[in-house]
Amino acid sequence: MKLLKLLSRRIDSEQRALLPALLNVFYYRETLFIVYELLRDNLYHIYKYIEECALPKYFTCQRLREVARQCLQTLAVLHAQHVIHCDLKPENILIQSLTACQVKVIDYGNAYLHHDQRCSYVQSRAYRAPEVVLGHAYSTKVDLWSFGCILMELLTNRLLFDNRSVQSLLASHIALLGPFPKRLVEEGQLSEYYFEHMGSSSHPQTLVGKHDGRLCRMKPTSTSLEALCERHGADDPNFASFIRQLLALDPVERATAEKALQHPFLRDTSPCPPYKLTTADRSGEAGQRLLHKYRSLENVESPTRLTGSASFPSAIDAALLNDDDVPGPATPTSFREQCYIDRERLEKKRSRKSGASRWGGSSNSKDEPPANLDGMVSALDRP
């Protein structure tokens, strides 16, 4: 609460509009309740729902640009006030308008002021920055790492990094982004628990730990971030370099929110086209549910929107984006509950495959990654 009050005093009305509106605070049965404005589905639920219902893909490169711009603007405001969010993940980014791709970052319960004494165990494991994993002091840049993981997850509909254990998480970092900087490993308070041959530069970085219930030596198999982006339809050549800025292993080299906003990927200010459902999609149960909750989807082909031009207009009619008459998420409660159950189950136990690589063989070249990045670990053996 102190942090929320501090933010409200220090930022102006334009910056405050980037944050969810705080409506009320009260105690009930010794529990603090914080009431914010009612928003819509979170990004995790919406991409899972659209994927499982076989609706048109929502998070295209253009919409990822809109999500990135809005979230980075929010992070820039927080970081300027020395606030670290510490828990960025798709569940903590809510949709404000599905048609215009407007979002807001929520859940500041784990946020810290930069100069405060902070907990060393922060961030959900799949989105945890390397400096946190290895026991370094951390800064606002951990939020940029988490956000890079989120954007790639929205593109691929899969977690970017294998998070069954800390060792497999670090191994997947190396597989996609290359070896850790020597300084990061040598100065990490927890590095000795994960790395083999820490003091040797002649050995490739190898991790030791439990994997699928047995003690293993993990040797990451290299792949390409650029090829992965291309495989999943990221048609903007600047997207991969933008992600690399956010996912720099060394926090010193990682972009700040302000710097990331200046990247060429975000310089394109043309509005993204509205999300459209086909006639067949509109007749199905999933499409009907989205149309009921997101009324603006019914107006994306309105003649008044496209008068005089075949392209999407530069100014969005606010009335068409007003979804507040049917508030709340569109995804069914049972679906959201099952998502959380499945995600927790997936993090604890995943399919096991023997052999050189969990990608289905060692024939994949560096430029030909598989369909997802669920486990970038090969050559598992007992040390």
Steps between C-alpha positions, in 0.01 A plus 500: 500500500785739577640441154163561331452824693854607414437441130171693506675802654802502271355441153279728293154422363631389160736251661231390745279402205752228414435328833174331606271745681497446878139516621502390862703343779355325804561228758266207542569224753862610538556491122589805293287541185609735222228576243605605150299579190346193338700398194472198272680171434870465572736428211560139603131412502423677174780339298422155641127543434553619144747219431286221647185625325688528168410868457718733288839569662484815710859580589644585162819705466294820472307433821817396681634844408196664663531285813873572519457875464231527769673272752837667451340840556359367828837354600674827414266683740559242776876489452527880496357485853748220588223239520571141388187302413671161567210284377439570132327210322210466253254453788592847629425685178129554442313595185316829497385477138536189285425686176755780551748276689508720810647346816597590856760355738353394836597334831751713688491277807859383445638838392800652678661839518851467358671621819297275733630173640358251254420131501745288300221267383294702252330445161328185379767251398425501125546879495783525754805700392843330505641740760220403739555127437875527560470707817607846383361830617229597253351818361206621294643308203356173629163631380639538147614136500155381609337712233721354227392151609134610491520635144656177374237294681222702337664444160551124539216414743759315710727585791832616359724324752489154659414559865477151647806578712742786549768304313278437197401868506865609487577239234222633280635856548837381366339305215314801363724792598851354523729446801471718808757776542787373715448777754135409548586139586807565713342772713162333547441389859305194381699408188693219670174311557428480127818522291775244450859616433427853619860611507596350163473689173600193293176313576159589353249617758337186640236480769451227757179429684185293515317459171191281466568354844865404453834672543623610158767697321331741259669616180287759318444467125531829315216644293409835340265766633469653153396168342247442777340840440487440127351154547211644699415774255683804640525675164666817631880462469547727803301278736779251576754776573242668725457177697879459523524841667249390763659156548865601535651256750715773655272756671758771429443449125123454528288792379310723740130564438580846363765365264277214383231752406748654253563170318418499124238227560287753692552795265218382274204700631241380249196358681466123503200360311200401713455139602243333276305175528398313188135417432562142610673616820208730583254211490697284745466509878848647556442775244159580643650533848764747378240700307275515806774630728694709247221684321743705292590185303159526334593841353839431342347490153256786552473721187549811715843375602627447149345792314733631233778254572561130482744516789448527870444865596765687693260605776300235684140587579482480878135395487592190304752400765266542793466147632401607851131424452583128549790512750731221606688226315359315200662165573285257706583463869551124458748565219700747709513258793613218271771725353654551843477129580659402168775760534590384849497138386714586200760671717523199731490218250557503126532229240829312522699402195827312488777552246724785403235770493144558622441672166478157335855422387828673438440583134374852573751759393555830678272675251221242511345503847202281581142619543556611860770547762371257762833383633824592324713235669688217334752227586366421846712256701594420855802699616 
